[in-house]
Amino acid sequence: MANDRKPPDADGARLDFSGAMSYGDYLGLDAVLGAQKPRSRDHNEMLFIIQHQATELWMKLVIHELTAARDHVRAGDLQPAFKMLSRVARVMAQLNQAWDVLSTLTPAEYSSFRSELGASSGFQSYQYRAIEFLLGNKNALMMEPHRHRADLFARLEALHRAPSLYDESIRLLARRGFTIDPSCAERDWGTRHAYDESVCRAWVEVYRATQEHWELYELAEKLVDLEDAFRQWRFRHATTVERVIGMKRGTGGTSGAAYLRRAVEVELFPELWRARTQL
């Protein structure tokens, strides 16, 4: 009777992967799933590691999309950029929800393995810094934690010196015929963009004549969506840190939650927010 048994129904799926690429091979899962190496025996350290590794993977996608979107804006090819910016906003929403998982970590649980982190901190995230530079929040001092890695430092330095996504959007306004102060259209890209009245007037004009400037209007809204999502992510970060460690200093030496709360107040695209008051 045993010989009459039929194999489980796999609905035609391939079952033999000898010498063929499998799902795990394609995704490199041995490396990805083998990257979690807790330094303590505490049960909760695995959550902390996976949370931050998953965040870094999502940030890799954000960098991929933002870089391409910036280049499309530079070329005046806005439709592909819109899709990319929408995707980034969705990724940020995903990252926002991830804080709900980390917030299950209580102060007592985190304290049980916090010493294993040493001086390591999210402040040292190369990818987070790359995202900030792509969005225009330029600060050369923030590259210093990566100076010991010449490859990472060089990549950050290149982003620091290059026009940001918003810089390219302002330059596009100038190319489309809006009167933009030359100091905004061509400047030292290694400095953070400061509010400029000519840029604000241009965005106000876009919003007042949406049919005439539909692409620029859509770009403006995609940028606002992006900053909105990014602000929420930073706010949730600050709130979760305060929930877990209160007002203690961060492992990397910053003031912790206080530092993160100051970051929430940073405006990436100031004219787009001020323009609303004038409409």
C-alpha positions in Angstrom: 0.0 0.0 0.0 2.9 2.3 0.7 3.9 2.2 -2.9 0.5 3.6 -3.9 1.0 6.9 -2.0 1.2 10.0 -4.2 3.6 12.9 -3.3 2.0 15.9 -1.8 0.4 18.2 -4.4 2.8 21.1 -5.1 0.5 22.5 -7.8 3.2 22.0 -10.4 5.9 23.9 -8.5 9.4 22.8 -9.1 10.8 20.8 -6.2 14.3 19.9 -7.2 16.9 22.8 -7.2 20.1 20.8 -7.6 22.3 23.0 -9.7 19.5 25.7 -10.2 19.0 29.1 -8.6 16.4 29.0 -5.8 14.5 31.7 -4.0 17.1 31.8 -1.2 20.0 32.0 -3.7 18.4 34.9 -5.6 17.9 36.9 -2.4 21.1 35.9 -0.8 19.2 34.8 2.3 22.1 32.9 3.8 24.0 36.3 4.2 20.9 38.3 5.1 19.6 35.8 7.7 23.0 35.1 9.0 23.7 38.8 9.8 21.9 38.8 13.1 24.6 38.2 15.8 23.4 39.3 19.2 26.3 40.1 21.6 24.3 39.2 24.7 22.1 36.3 25.7 19.2 38.6 26.2 16.1 37.5 24.3 15.2 41.1 23.2 18.4 42.0 21.5 17.3 40.1 18.4 14.4 42.5 18.0 16.7 45.5 18.3 19.1 44.1 15.7 16.4 43.1 13.1 14.6 46.4 13.5 17.7 48.4 12.6 18.9 46.1 9.9 15.5 46.1 8.2 15.5 49.9 8.5 18.9 50.0 6.7 17.5 47.8 3.9 14.6 50.2 3.4 16.9 53.2 3.5 19.0 51.5 0.7 15.9 51.6 -1.4 15.2 55.2 -0.4 18.6 56.2 -1.6 18.2 54.3 -4.8 14.9 56.0 -5.6 15.9 59.5 -4.4 19.1 59.5 -6.5 17.2 58.5 -9.6 14.4 61.0 -8.9 17.0 63.8 -8.4 18.6 62.9 -11.8 15.2 62.9 -13.5 14.3 66.3 -12.1 17.7 67.6 -13.3 16.9 66.3 -16.8 13.4 67.9 -16.6 11.9 64.4 -17.0 9.4 64.6 -14.2 6.9 61.8 -14.7 9.4 59.0 -13.7 10.4 61.1 -10.7 6.9 61.3 -9.5 6.6 57.5 -9.3 9.9 57.3 -7.4 9.0 60.0 -4.9 5.6 58.4 -4.3 7.5 55.1 -3.6 9.8 56.8 -1.1 6.8 58.3 0.7 5.4 54.8 1.0 8.7 53.4 2.3 8.7 56.2 4.9 5.2 55.1 6.0 6.5 51.6 6.3 9.3 52.8 8.5 6.9 54.8 10.6 4.9 51.7 11.4 8.1 49.8 12.3 8.5 52.0 15.4 5.3 50.2 16.7 7.4 47.0 16.9 10.4 48.6 18.5 8.2 50.4 21.1 7.3 46.9 22.5 10.9 47.0 24.0 10.6 48.2 27.5 13.2 50.3 29.4 14.1 47.3 31.5 14.5 45.0 28.5 16.7 47.5 26.6 18.8 48.2 29.6 19.7 44.5 29.9 21.7 44.6 26.7 22.4 48.3 26.0 26.0 48.1 27.2 26.7 45.7 24.4 26.2 48.5 21.9 29.3 50.3 23.1 29.5 53.7 21.3 27.6 52.4 18.2 24.4 54.5 17.5 22.0 55.2 14.7 23.7 58.7 14.6 26.4 56.8 12.7 24.1 55.5 10.0 25.9 56.2 6.7 22.6 55.7 4.8 20.6 58.0 6.9 23.2 60.7 6.4 23.1 60.1 2.6 19.3 60.5 2.6 19.6 63.8 4.5 22.2 65.1 2.0 20.0 64.0 -0.9 17.1 66.0 0.6 19.3 69.0 1.2 20.1 68.9 5.0 23.8 69.4 4.5 26.3 69.5 7.4 29.9 68.5 6.7 30.4 67.7 10.4 28.0 64.7 10.0 30.5 63.0 7.7 33.2 62.7 10.4 32.0 59.4 11.9 32.7 57.9 8.5 36.2 59.3 8.0 37.8 56.0 9.0 36.0 54.4 6.0 37.5 56.1 2.9 34.9 54.5 0.6 31.9 55.7 2.6 33.4 59.1 3.3 34.0 59.6 -0.4 30.5 58.7 -1.3 29.0 61.0 1.3 31.4 63.8 0.3 30.2 63.5 -3.3 26.5 63.8 -2.2 27.5 66.7 0.0 29.0 68.6 -2.9 26.2 67.8 -5.3 22.9 69.6 -5.7 20.1 68.0 -3.6 16.7 66.9 -4.9 15.3 70.3 -3.8 18.2 72.2 -5.4 17.4 70.6 -8.7 13.8 71.4 -8.3 14.7 75.1 -7.7 17.0 75.0 -10.8 14.1 73.5 -12.8 11.9 76.4 -11.7 14.5 78.8 -13.2 14.7 76.8 -16.4 10.9 76.9 -16.7 10.9 80.7 -16.7 10.4 81.6 -13.1 12.5 84.5 -11.7 14.8 82.8 -9.2 17.6 84.6 -7.4 20.9 83.5 -9.1 22.3 82.7 -5.6 19.8 79.9 -5.4 20.1 78.5 -8.9 23.9 78.4 -8.8 25.7 78.3 -5.4 27.9 76.3 -3.1 25.9 73.0 -3.0 27.8 72.0 0.1 25.8 74.4 2.2 22.2 73.9 3.3 19.6 75.8 1.3 18.1 78.8 3.2 14.7 80.2 2.7 14.5 82.5 -0.4 11.7 84.8 -1.2 12.1 84.4 -5.0 11.7 80.6 -4.7 8.6 81.1 -2.5 7.1 83.5 -5.1 7.7 80.9 -7.8 5.9 78.1 -5.9 3.0 80.5 -5.1 2.7 81.2 -8.8 2.7 77.5 -9.5 -0.1 76.9 -7.0 -2.2 79.8 -8.3 -2.0 78.5 -11.9 -2.0 74.8 -11.5 -3.3 74.0 -15.0 -0.6 76.1 -16.6 2.1 74.6 -14.4 0.7 71.1 -13.8 4.0 69.2 -13.7 5.6 71.6 -11.3 2.4 71.6 -9.2 2.6 67.8 -9.0 6.3 68.0 -8.2 5.6 70.4 -5.4 3.0 68.1 -3.9 5.3 65.1 -4.2 8.0 67.0 -2.3 5.5 68.0 0.4 4.3 64.4 0.8 7.9 63.3 1.1 8.8 65.8 3.8 5.6 65.1 5.6 6.4 61.4 5.8 10.0 62.1 6.7 9.0 64.4 9.6 6.6 61.8 10.9 9.4 59.2 10.8 11.8 61.5 12.7 9.0 62.3 15.2 8.3 58.6 15.8 12.0 58.0 16.2 12.3 60.7 18.9 9.1 59.5 20.7 10.2 55.8 20.7 13.7 56.7 22.0 12.1 58.8 24.8 9.8 55.9 25.6 12.6 53.4 25.9 15.4 55.5 27.5 13.8 58.7 28.6 16.1 61.6 28.5 19.4 59.6 28.8 22.2 60.4 26.5 22.4 58.2 23.4 25.0 55.5 23.1 26.8 57.6 20.4 27.1 60.5 22.8 24.3 62.8 21.6 21.6 64.1 24.0 19.3 61.3 22.8 15.6 62.2 22.5 16.4 65.9 22.9 18.7 65.8 19.9 16.1 63.9 17.9 13.4 66.3 18.8 15.5 69.2 17.4 15.9 67.3 14.2 12.1 67.2 13.8 12.0 71.0 13.5 14.3 71.0 10.5 12.6 72.2 7.3 13.9 70.6 4.2 11.7 72.5 1.6 10.9 75.8 3.5 9.3 77.7 0.6 6.8 75.0 -0.1 5.5 75.3 3.5 5.6 79.1 3.6 3.8 79.3 0.2 0.7 77.9 1.8 0.3 81.0 3.9 0.3 83.2 0.8 -2.3 81.3 -1.1 
